[in-house]
Amino acid sequence: MSTCKTKLNHPNSFSATSFGRSHVQLLTSLLDALPATHFPALPNILSFSAGDILRTLFDNAVKGLPLLNAAREPLGDFDTFASSFPVLADILPKETFLWKLKMLESPSAYADSRLYAIKAQTLILCSMNIVYVFTLIDCYGKSGNSDGALRLFERMKMDGIEPDEVTYGAIVNGLCKSGRLEEALGYFRFCNENAVVVNAVFYSSLIDGLGKAGRVDEAEKVFDEMAEKGCLPDSYCYNALIDGLCKCGRIADALVLFKRMECDGCEHTVYTFTILISELFRVHRNEEAVKMWDLMIDKGITPNVACFRALSIGMCLSGKVARACKVLDELAPMGVVLETAYEDMIGALCKAGRVKEACKLADGIVDRGREIPGKIRTVMIHSLRKAGNADLAIKLMHSKIGIGYDRMRSVKKRVKFQTLVDN
């Protein structure tokens, strides 16, 4: 074990490839700085180096190029390669050559990262510390690698370590995130039949997985069973079921559960309000959505980016753009800074085809000094492109709209974004 620890302190001692120790990295930096006009002179610049560097570079750069593969044999030795470099420079531009070099870095880094993962798993399996094993299983599950989590879980049992309820919970959570609900339910039944304690995290994983899969009736049964067995639902369980009900269009049941949540002494969270605000706007119950926001502020719950995004997009699409901007201004004294708020609002309007309203919002943002014109112009270009309005995006990009000025006698006026649609 001491040897393994020593090696872990020196990553280069077990790199999966030799890329980190090669001179190709230096050559990549050189090509980055080398002007294209000097590219044919590269052999002279590297004349002090051994031929192996250029041979390695050439072998990797020409791979997959039929014309250069045909020239590989005559250019096999360094002297021929160097003398033929001006011809090669005509065939293979500097950008292509550099791109091929940089393609070597990605697989090398990936191979090294996989080796680190294997080394870490080997150390954990050697120590067979239950805390370390659980941590690795949990990481596998949260990253969507449920197969890796199950392999480690089975290895753990083979080595005589009995999994506890926390480990079973991590396995079920990973399976639910991967959409493997039947297997997750199988482990749930096994735990119930073998007197393994099922905690709130276990239940919330199942409820969330079933709700996201549209199996909300089963999710409700699991929720009710949880209360019957004396396991008090926490905010995660309530939020998971509320989210599942909303996704199935059962907003009335979701609001009933919202009220029950408070009666049962479980605190509402910003995620609870985000789910309900988003769904209320989706079913066009706009005033109720705004009241839900006001209730959240009154309770002293600080909104996050996702919550304001749900509110602002809903308001913009319901024609209440000015009101959304007012709410955003009210958040500033509370110390809540939402950097992407205007980007989300403009993007939502462009996506809905309301380009005129998006331009009006952009002008209002700039006129009130809320954001610099150049940034809003970039946001408008990206939003129009994403919404499929490539023509308007190109027109905006090649114009002085938003950042330029027109002079009317002695007065200079900024060219407004609304000019984009007025013309």
The 8 nearest C-alpha neighbors of each residue, nearest first, counted from 0:
[[1, 3, 2, 4, 122, 125, 126, 5],
 [0, 2, 4, 3, 5, 6, 7, 122],
 [1, 3, 5, 0, 4, 6, 7, 8],
 [4, 2, 0, 6, 5, 1, 7, 122],
 [5, 3, 7, 1, 6, 2, 0, 8],
 [6, 4, 2, 8, 3, 7, 1, 9],
 [7, 5, 3, 9, 8, 4, 2, 12],
 [6, 8, 4, 9, 5, 10, 3, 118],
 [7, 9, 6, 5, 10, 4, 3, 12],
 [8, 10, 6, 7, 11, 12, 5, 13],
 [11, 9, 12, 7, 13, 8, 14, 6],
 [10, 12, 14, 13, 9, 19, 20, 6],
 [13, 11, 10, 9, 14, 6, 7, 8],
 [12, 14, 11, 10, 15, 6, 9, 114],
 [15, 13, 11, 16, 111, 12, 10, 17],
 [14, 16, 111, 110, 13, 114, 17, 107],
 [17, 15, 14, 18, 107, 111, 110, 19],
 [16, 18, 20, 19, 21, 14, 15, 107],
 [17, 19, 21, 20, 16, 107, 23, 104],
 [20, 18, 17, 21, 16, 24, 11, 14],
 [21, 19, 17, 18, 22, 11, 24, 16],
 [20, 22, 18, 23, 19, 17, 24, 25],
 [21, 23, 25, 24, 26, 52, 20, 18],
 [24, 22, 26, 25, 21, 27, 56, 52],
 [23, 25, 27, 26, 22, 28, 21, 19],
 [26, 24, 28, 22, 23, 27, 29, 21],
 [25, 27, 23, 29, 24, 28, 30, 22],
 [28, 26, 24, 30, 29, 25, 23, 31],
 [29, 27, 31, 25, 26, 30, 32, 24],
 [28, 30, 26, 32, 27, 31, 33, 25],
 [29, 31, 33, 27, 32, 28, 26, 97],
 [32, 30, 28, 29, 33, 27, 97, 34],
 [31, 33, 29, 30, 34, 28, 27, 35],
 [32, 34, 30, 31, 29, 35, 37, 38],
 [35, 33, 36, 37, 32, 38, 30, 31],
 [34, 36, 38, 37, 93, 33, 92, 39],
 [35, 37, 34, 38, 39, 33, 40, 93],
 [38, 36, 35, 40, 34, 39, 33, 41],
 [37, 39, 35, 40, 41, 36, 93, 34],
 [40, 38, 85, 41, 88, 37, 84, 36],
 [39, 41, 38, 37, 43, 42, 44, 85],
 [40, 42, 44, 43, 38, 39, 45, 37],
 [43, 41, 45, 44, 81, 40, 46, 84],
 [42, 44, 46, 45, 41, 40, 81, 47],
 [45, 43, 41, 42, 46, 40, 47, 48],
 [46, 44, 42, 43, 47, 48, 41, 49],
 [45, 47, 43, 48, 44, 42, 49, 41],
 [46, 48, 45, 49, 44, 43, 42, 50],
 [49, 47, 46, 45, 50, 52, 51, 53],
 [50, 48, 51, 52, 47, 46, 53, 45],
 [49, 51, 77, 52, 53, 54, 48, 76],
 [52, 50, 54, 49, 53, 55, 77, 48],
 [53, 51, 55, 54, 50, 56, 49, 22],
 [52, 54, 56, 55, 50, 51, 57, 77],
 [53, 55, 51, 57, 56, 52, 50, 58],
 [56, 54, 58, 52, 53, 57, 51, 59],
 [57, 55, 53, 54, 59, 58, 60, 52],
 [56, 58, 60, 54, 55, 59, 53, 61],
 [59, 57, 55, 56, 60, 61, 54, 62],
 [60, 58, 62, 56, 57, 61, 55, 99],
 [61, 59, 57, 99, 62, 58, 56, 96],
 [62, 60, 64, 59, 58, 67, 57, 63],
 [61, 63, 59, 60, 64, 58, 68, 67],
 [62, 64, 61, 65, 68, 60, 67, 59],
 [63, 65, 61, 67, 62, 66, 68, 60],
 [66, 64, 68, 67, 63, 69, 62, 61],
 [67, 65, 69, 68, 64, 70, 61, 90],
 [66, 68, 70, 69, 65, 64, 61, 71],
 [69, 67, 65, 71, 70, 66, 64, 61],
 [68, 70, 67, 66, 71, 65, 72, 73],
 [69, 71, 67, 68, 72, 73, 74, 66],
 [72, 70, 68, 74, 69, 73, 75, 67],
 [71, 73, 75, 74, 70, 69, 68, 76],
 [74, 72, 75, 71, 70, 79, 76, 80],
 [73, 75, 80, 71, 79, 72, 76, 70],
 [76, 74, 72, 73, 71, 77, 80, 79],
 [77, 75, 78, 79, 74, 80, 54, 50],
 [76, 78, 80, 50, 79, 81, 75, 54],
 [79, 77, 81, 80, 76, 82, 74, 50],
 [80, 78, 82, 74, 81, 77, 76, 83],
 [79, 81, 74, 77, 83, 78, 82, 84],
 [82, 80, 84, 78, 83, 79, 42, 77],
 [81, 83, 79, 80, 84, 78, 85, 42],
 [84, 82, 80, 81, 86, 85, 79, 87],
 [83, 85, 87, 81, 86, 82, 88, 80],
 [86, 84, 39, 88, 87, 83, 89, 82],
 [87, 85, 89, 84, 88, 83, 90, 39],
 [88, 86, 84, 90, 89, 85, 91, 83],
 [89, 87, 85, 91, 86, 90, 39, 92],
 [88, 90, 86, 87, 91, 92, 85, 39],
 [91, 89, 87, 88, 92, 86, 67, 66],
 [90, 92, 88, 89, 87, 95, 96, 93],
 [93, 91, 95, 94, 88, 96, 89, 90],
 [92, 94, 96, 95, 97, 35, 38, 91],
 [95, 93, 97, 96, 92, 98, 91, 35],
 [96, 94, 98, 92, 97, 93, 99, 91],
 [95, 97, 93, 99, 94, 98, 60, 92],
 [98, 96, 100, 94, 99, 95, 93, 101],
 [97, 99, 95, 101, 100, 96, 94, 102],
 [100, 98, 102, 60, 96, 97, 101, 95],
 [101, 99, 97, 102, 98, 103, 60, 96],
 [100, 102, 98, 103, 104, 99, 97, 27],
 [101, 103, 99, 100, 104, 105, 98, 106],
 [102, 104, 101, 100, 105, 106, 107, 99],
 [103, 105, 107, 101, 102, 106, 108, 100],
 [104, 106, 108, 107, 103, 102, 109, 101],
 [107, 105, 109, 108, 104, 110, 103, 102],
 [106, 108, 110, 104, 105, 109, 16, 111],
 [107, 109, 111, 105, 106, 110, 104, 112],
 [108, 110, 106, 112, 111, 107, 105, 113],
 [111, 109, 107, 113, 112, 108, 15, 106],
 [110, 112, 15, 114, 108, 109, 113, 14],
 [113, 111, 115, 109, 114, 110, 108, 116],
 [114, 112, 116, 110, 115, 111, 109, 117],
 [113, 115, 111, 117, 112, 116, 118, 110],
 [114, 116, 118, 112, 113, 117, 119, 111],
 [117, 115, 113, 119, 114, 118, 120, 112],
 [118, 116, 114, 120, 119, 115, 121, 113],
 [117, 119, 121, 115, 116, 120, 114, 122],
 [120, 118, 116, 122, 121, 117, 115, 123],
 [121, 119, 123, 117, 122, 118, 124, 116],
 [122, 120, 118, 124, 119, 123, 117, 125],
 [121, 123, 125, 119, 120, 124, 126, 118],
 [124, 122, 120, 126, 125, 121, 127, 131],
 [123, 125, 127, 121, 126, 122, 120, 132],
 [126, 124, 122, 123, 127, 121, 0, 120],
 [125, 127, 123, 128, 124, 122, 131, 0],
 [128, 126, 124, 125, 123, 129, 132, 131],
 [127, 129, 131, 126, 130, 132, 123, 124],
 [130, 128, 132, 131, 133, 127, 160, 162],
 [131, 129, 133, 132, 128, 134, 127, 135],
 [132, 130, 134, 128, 133, 129, 123, 135],
 [133, 131, 129, 135, 134, 130, 136, 128],
 [132, 134, 136, 130, 135, 131, 166, 137],
 [135, 133, 131, 137, 132, 136, 130, 138],
 [134, 136, 138, 132, 137, 133, 139, 131],
 [137, 135, 148, 133, 139, 138, 134, 140],
 [136, 138, 134, 140, 169, 135, 139, 133],
 [139, 137, 135, 141, 140, 136, 142, 134],
 [138, 140, 144, 136, 148, 142, 137, 141],
 [173, 139, 141, 137, 145, 143, 138, 142],
 [142, 140, 138, 143, 139, 173, 137, 176],
 [141, 143, 139, 140, 144, 138, 173, 145],
 [144, 142, 140, 141, 145, 177, 173, 139],
 [145, 143, 139, 147, 146, 140, 142, 148],
 [144, 146, 148, 140, 147, 173, 143, 174],
 [147, 145, 149, 148, 144, 150, 139, 140],
 [146, 148, 150, 145, 144, 149, 139, 151],
 [147, 149, 136, 145, 139, 151, 146, 150],
 [150, 148, 152, 146, 151, 147, 153, 145],
 [151, 149, 147, 153, 152, 148, 146, 154],
 [150, 152, 154, 148, 149, 153, 155, 147],
 [151, 153, 149, 155, 150, 154, 148, 156],
 [154, 152, 156, 150, 155, 151, 149, 157],
 [155, 153, 157, 151, 156, 152, 150, 158],
 [154, 156, 152, 158, 153, 157, 160, 151],
 [157, 155, 153, 159, 160, 158, 154, 161],
 [158, 156, 154, 159, 155, 153, 160, 152],
 [159, 157, 155, 156, 160, 154, 127, 153],
 [158, 160, 156, 157, 161, 155, 154, 162],
 [161, 159, 156, 155, 158, 162, 157, 129],
 [160, 162, 156, 159, 163, 155, 158, 157],
 [163, 161, 166, 160, 167, 164, 156, 155],
 [162, 164, 166, 165, 167, 161, 195, 196],
 [163, 165, 167, 166, 196, 168, 195, 197],
 [166, 164, 168, 163, 167, 169, 133, 162],
 [167, 165, 169, 168, 163, 164, 162, 133],
 [168, 166, 164, 170, 169, 165, 171, 163],
 [167, 169, 201, 165, 171, 166, 170, 164],
 [168, 170, 172, 166, 137, 167, 171, 173],
 [171, 169, 167, 173, 168, 172, 174, 166],
 [172, 170, 183, 174, 168, 173, 169, 175],
 [171, 173, 169, 204, 175, 170, 174, 168],
 [140, 174, 172, 176, 170, 145, 171, 175],
 [175, 173, 179, 177, 171, 176, 172, 183],
 [174, 176, 208, 178, 172, 177, 180, 173],
 [177, 175, 173, 174, 178, 172, 143, 208],
 [176, 178, 174, 175, 179, 143, 173, 145],
 [177, 179, 175, 176, 180, 174, 208, 212],
 [180, 178, 174, 177, 175, 182, 181, 183],
 [179, 181, 183, 182, 175, 178, 184, 174],
 [182, 180, 184, 183, 179, 185, 178, 186],
 [181, 183, 185, 180, 184, 179, 186, 174],
 [182, 184, 180, 171, 186, 185, 181, 174],
 [183, 185, 187, 181, 186, 182, 180, 188],
 [186, 184, 182, 188, 183, 187, 181, 189],
 [185, 187, 189, 183, 184, 188, 190, 182],
 [186, 188, 184, 190, 185, 189, 183, 191],
 [189, 187, 191, 185, 190, 186, 192, 184],
 [188, 190, 186, 192, 187, 191, 193, 185],
 [191, 189, 195, 193, 187, 188, 192, 194],
 [190, 192, 188, 189, 194, 193, 195, 187],
 [191, 193, 189, 190, 194, 188, 195, 187],
 [194, 192, 190, 195, 191, 189, 188, 196],
 [193, 195, 191, 192, 190, 196, 189, 197],
 [194, 196, 190, 193, 164, 191, 197, 163],
 [197, 195, 164, 194, 198, 190, 191, 163],
 [196, 198, 201, 164, 195, 199, 190, 202],
 [199, 197, 201, 200, 196, 202, 230, 164],
 [198, 200, 202, 201, 203, 232, 230, 233],
 [201, 199, 203, 202, 198, 204, 168, 236],
 [200, 202, 168, 198, 199, 204, 203, 197],
 [203, 201, 199, 205, 204, 200, 206, 198],
 [202, 204, 236, 206, 200, 205, 201, 207],
 [205, 203, 172, 207, 201, 202, 206, 208],
 [204, 206, 208, 202, 207, 203, 209, 175],
 [207, 205, 218, 203, 209, 208, 204, 210],
 [206, 208, 239, 210, 204, 205, 209, 203],
 [209, 207, 175, 205, 211, 210, 206, 204],
 [208, 210, 214, 212, 206, 218, 211, 207],
 [209, 211, 243, 215, 207, 213, 212, 208],
 [210, 212, 208, 213, 209, 243, 207, 214],
 [213, 211, 209, 210, 214, 208, 178, 215],
 [214, 212, 210, 211, 215, 209, 247, 243],
 [215, 213, 209, 210, 212, 216, 217, 218],
 [214, 216, 218, 210, 217, 213, 243, 209],
 [217, 215, 219, 218, 214, 220, 210, 213],
 [218, 216, 220, 219, 215, 214, 221, 209],
 [217, 219, 215, 206, 221, 216, 220, 209],
 [220, 218, 222, 216, 217, 221, 223, 215],
 [221, 219, 217, 223, 222, 218, 224, 216],
 [220, 222, 224, 218, 219, 223, 225, 217],
 [221, 223, 219, 225, 220, 224, 218, 226],
 [224, 222, 220, 225, 226, 221, 219, 227],
 [225, 223, 227, 221, 226, 222, 220, 228],
 [224, 226, 222, 223, 228, 230, 227, 221],
 [225, 227, 229, 223, 228, 224, 230, 231],
 [228, 226, 224, 229, 225, 223, 230, 222],
 [229, 227, 225, 226, 230, 224, 231, 223],
 [228, 230, 226, 227, 231, 225, 224, 232],
 [231, 229, 225, 226, 228, 232, 199, 198],
 [230, 232, 226, 229, 233, 225, 199, 228],
 [233, 231, 236, 199, 230, 237, 234, 226],
 [232, 234, 235, 236, 265, 231, 237, 199],
 [233, 235, 237, 236, 238, 265, 266, 232],
 [236, 234, 238, 233, 237, 239, 203, 232],
 [237, 235, 203, 239, 233, 234, 238, 232],
 [236, 238, 234, 240, 239, 235, 241, 233],
 [237, 239, 241, 235, 240, 236, 271, 234],
 [240, 238, 207, 236, 242, 237, 241, 235],
 [239, 241, 243, 237, 242, 238, 244, 206],
 [242, 240, 253, 238, 244, 243, 239, 237],
 [241, 243, 245, 239, 240, 244, 238, 246],
 [242, 244, 210, 240, 246, 241, 245, 211],
 [245, 243, 249, 241, 247, 246, 242, 253],
 [246, 244, 248, 242, 250, 247, 249, 243],
 [245, 247, 243, 248, 244, 242, 213, 249],
 [246, 248, 244, 245, 249, 243, 213, 215],
 [249, 247, 245, 246, 250, 244, 278, 251],
 [250, 248, 244, 245, 252, 251, 247, 253],
 [249, 251, 253, 245, 252, 248, 254, 244],
 [252, 250, 254, 253, 249, 255, 248, 245],
 [253, 251, 255, 254, 250, 249, 256, 244],
 [252, 254, 250, 241, 256, 251, 255, 244],
 [255, 253, 257, 251, 256, 252, 250, 258],
 [256, 254, 252, 258, 257, 253, 259, 251],
 [255, 257, 259, 253, 254, 258, 260, 252],
 [258, 256, 254, 260, 255, 259, 253, 261],
 [259, 257, 255, 260, 256, 261, 254, 262],
 [260, 258, 256, 262, 261, 257, 263, 255],
 [259, 261, 257, 263, 258, 265, 262, 256],
 [260, 262, 264, 263, 259, 258, 265, 266],
 [261, 263, 259, 264, 260, 258, 265, 257],
 [264, 262, 260, 261, 265, 259, 266, 258],
 [263, 265, 261, 262, 266, 260, 259, 267],
 [266, 264, 260, 261, 263, 234, 233, 267],
 [267, 265, 261, 264, 268, 234, 260, 233],
 [268, 266, 271, 265, 234, 269, 261, 260],
 [267, 269, 271, 270, 266, 272, 300, 234],
 [268, 270, 272, 271, 273, 302, 300, 267],
 [269, 271, 273, 268, 272, 274, 238, 306],
 [272, 270, 268, 269, 274, 273, 238, 267],
 [271, 273, 275, 269, 270, 274, 276, 268],
 [272, 274, 306, 270, 276, 271, 275, 277],
 [275, 273, 277, 272, 271, 276, 242, 270],
 [274, 276, 278, 272, 277, 273, 279, 271],
 [277, 275, 288, 279, 273, 278, 274, 272],
 [276, 278, 309, 280, 275, 274, 279, 273],
 [277, 279, 281, 275, 280, 276, 274, 282],
 [280, 278, 284, 276, 282, 288, 281, 277],
 [279, 281, 283, 285, 278, 277, 313, 282],
 [280, 282, 278, 279, 283, 277, 284, 313],
 [281, 283, 279, 280, 284, 278, 285, 248],
 [284, 282, 280, 285, 281, 279, 317, 278],
 [285, 283, 279, 280, 287, 282, 286, 288],
 [284, 286, 288, 280, 283, 287, 279, 289],
 [287, 285, 289, 288, 284, 290, 280, 291],
 [288, 286, 290, 289, 285, 284, 291, 279],
 [287, 289, 276, 291, 285, 286, 279, 290],
 [290, 288, 292, 286, 291, 287, 293, 285],
 [291, 289, 293, 287, 292, 288, 294, 286],
 [290, 292, 288, 294, 289, 293, 287, 295],
 [293, 291, 289, 295, 290, 294, 296, 288],
 [294, 292, 290, 296, 295, 291, 297, 289],
 [295, 293, 297, 291, 292, 296, 290, 298],
 [294, 296, 292, 298, 293, 297, 300, 291],
 [297, 295, 293, 299, 298, 294, 300, 292],
 [298, 296, 294, 299, 295, 293, 300, 292],
 [297, 299, 295, 296, 300, 294, 293, 301],
 [300, 298, 296, 297, 301, 295, 294, 302],
 [299, 301, 298, 295, 296, 302, 269, 268],
 [302, 300, 299, 303, 296, 269, 335, 295],
 [303, 301, 306, 269, 300, 307, 304, 335],
 [302, 304, 306, 305, 307, 301, 269, 337],
 [303, 305, 307, 306, 308, 337, 302, 340],
 [306, 304, 308, 303, 307, 309, 273, 302],
 [307, 305, 273, 309, 308, 303, 304, 302],
 [306, 308, 310, 309, 304, 305, 311, 303],
 [307, 309, 305, 311, 306, 310, 312, 304],
 [308, 310, 277, 306, 307, 312, 311, 313],
 [309, 311, 307, 313, 308, 312, 314, 306],
 [312, 310, 314, 308, 323, 313, 309, 307],
 [311, 313, 315, 314, 309, 344, 310, 308],
 [314, 312, 310, 316, 311, 280, 315, 309],
 [315, 313, 319, 311, 317, 312, 316, 323],
 [316, 314, 320, 312, 318, 319, 317, 313],
 [315, 317, 313, 318, 314, 312, 348, 319],
 [316, 318, 314, 315, 319, 313, 285, 320],
 [319, 317, 315, 316, 320, 314, 321, 313],
 [318, 320, 314, 315, 322, 321, 317, 323],
 [319, 321, 315, 323, 322, 318, 314, 324],
 [322, 320, 324, 323, 319, 325, 360, 315],
 [321, 323, 325, 319, 324, 320, 326, 314],
 [322, 324, 320, 326, 311, 325, 321, 314],
 [325, 323, 327, 321, 322, 326, 328, 320],
 [324, 326, 322, 328, 327, 323, 321, 329],
 [327, 325, 329, 323, 328, 324, 322, 330],
 [326, 328, 324, 330, 325, 329, 323, 331],
 [329, 327, 325, 330, 326, 331, 324, 332],
 [330, 328, 326, 327, 331, 325, 332, 333],
 [329, 331, 333, 327, 328, 335, 332, 326],
 [330, 332, 334, 333, 335, 329, 328, 336],
 [333, 331, 334, 330, 329, 335, 328, 336],
 [334, 332, 330, 331, 335, 329, 301, 336],
 [333, 335, 331, 332, 336, 330, 301, 329],
 [334, 336, 330, 331, 333, 337, 332, 302],
 [337, 335, 338, 331, 334, 330, 333, 304],
 [338, 336, 340, 339, 304, 335, 303, 327],
 [337, 339, 340, 336, 341, 342, 304, 335],
 [338, 340, 342, 337, 341, 343, 304, 344],
 [341, 339, 343, 342, 337, 338, 344, 308],
 [342, 340, 344, 343, 339, 345, 338, 364],
 [341, 343, 339, 345, 340, 344, 346, 378],
 [344, 342, 346, 340, 341, 345, 347, 339],
 [343, 345, 341, 347, 346, 342, 312, 311],
 [346, 344, 348, 357, 342, 347, 343, 341],
 [345, 347, 382, 343, 349, 344, 348, 342],
 [348, 346, 350, 344, 345, 349, 343, 312],
 [347, 349, 353, 351, 345, 350, 346, 357],
 [350, 348, 352, 354, 346, 351, 353, 347],
 [349, 351, 386, 347, 352, 348, 346, 353],
 [350, 352, 348, 349, 353, 347, 316, 386],
 [353, 351, 349, 350, 354, 348, 386, 355],
 [354, 352, 348, 349, 356, 351, 355, 357],
 [353, 355, 357, 349, 356, 352, 358, 348],
 [354, 356, 358, 357, 353, 359, 420, 417],
 [357, 355, 359, 358, 354, 353, 360, 348],
 [356, 358, 354, 360, 345, 355, 359, 348],
 [359, 357, 361, 416, 417, 355, 360, 356],
 [358, 360, 356, 362, 361, 357, 417, 363],
 [361, 359, 363, 357, 358, 362, 356, 364],
 [362, 360, 358, 364, 359, 363, 357, 365],
 [363, 361, 359, 365, 364, 360, 366, 416],
 [362, 364, 360, 366, 361, 365, 367, 359],
 [363, 365, 361, 369, 362, 367, 366, 360],
 [364, 366, 368, 362, 367, 363, 370, 372],
 [367, 365, 363, 368, 364, 362, 369, 361],
 [368, 366, 365, 369, 364, 363, 370, 362],
 [367, 369, 365, 366, 370, 364, 371, 363],
 [370, 368, 364, 367, 365, 371, 366, 363],
 [369, 371, 368, 365, 364, 372, 375, 374],
 [370, 372, 373, 374, 365, 375, 368, 369],
 [373, 371, 375, 374, 365, 402, 401, 376],
 [374, 372, 376, 375, 371, 402, 377, 401],
 [373, 375, 377, 376, 372, 371, 378, 370],
 [376, 374, 378, 372, 377, 373, 379, 361],
 [375, 377, 379, 373, 374, 378, 372, 401],
 [378, 376, 374, 380, 375, 379, 381, 373],
 [379, 377, 375, 381, 376, 380, 382, 342],
 [380, 378, 376, 382, 377, 381, 383, 375],
 [379, 381, 392, 377, 383, 378, 382, 384],
 [382, 380, 384, 378, 379, 383, 385, 377],
 [383, 381, 346, 379, 385, 384, 380, 378],
 [382, 384, 388, 386, 380, 392, 385, 381],
 [383, 385, 389, 381, 387, 388, 386, 382],
 [386, 384, 382, 387, 383, 381, 388, 350],
 [385, 387, 350, 383, 384, 388, 349, 382],
 [386, 388, 384, 385, 389, 383, 350, 390],
 [389, 387, 383, 384, 390, 391, 386, 392],
 [388, 390, 392, 384, 391, 387, 393, 383],
 [391, 389, 393, 392, 388, 394, 384, 387],
 [390, 392, 394, 393, 389, 388, 395, 383],
 [391, 393, 380, 389, 395, 390, 394, 383],
 [394, 392, 396, 390, 395, 391, 389, 397],
 [393, 395, 391, 397, 392, 396, 390, 398],
 [396, 394, 392, 398, 393, 397, 391, 400],
 [395, 397, 393, 394, 398, 392, 380, 399],
 [398, 396, 394, 395, 393, 399, 400, 392],
 [399, 397, 395, 400, 396, 394, 403, 393],
 [398, 400, 403, 402, 401, 414, 397, 395],
 [401, 399, 414, 398, 402, 416, 403, 415],
 [400, 402, 415, 416, 414, 372, 403, 376],
 [401, 403, 400, 399, 372, 373, 413, 414],
 [404, 402, 399, 414, 413, 400, 401, 405],
 [403, 405, 413, 412, 414, 411, 406, 402],
 [406, 404, 412, 411, 413, 414, 407, 403],
 [407, 405, 411, 410, 408, 412, 404, 409],
 [406, 408, 410, 409, 411, 405, 412, 404],
 [409, 407, 410, 406, 411, 405, 412, 404],
 [408, 410, 407, 406, 411, 412, 405, 404],
 [411, 409, 407, 406, 408, 412, 405, 404],
 [412, 410, 406, 405, 404, 407, 409, 413],
 [413, 411, 404, 405, 406, 414, 410, 407],
 [414, 412, 404, 403, 415, 405, 401, 402],
 [413, 415, 400, 404, 401, 403, 412, 405],
 [416, 414, 401, 417, 418, 413, 400, 362],
 [415, 417, 358, 418, 401, 419, 400, 362],
 [416, 418, 358, 419, 415, 420, 359, 421],
 [419, 417, 421, 416, 420, 415, 422, 414],
 [418, 420, 417, 416, 421, 422, 395, 400],
 [421, 419, 422, 418, 417, 355, 354, 416],
 [422, 420, 418, 419, 417, 355, 416, 415],
 [421, 420, 418, 419, 417, 416, 394, 391]]
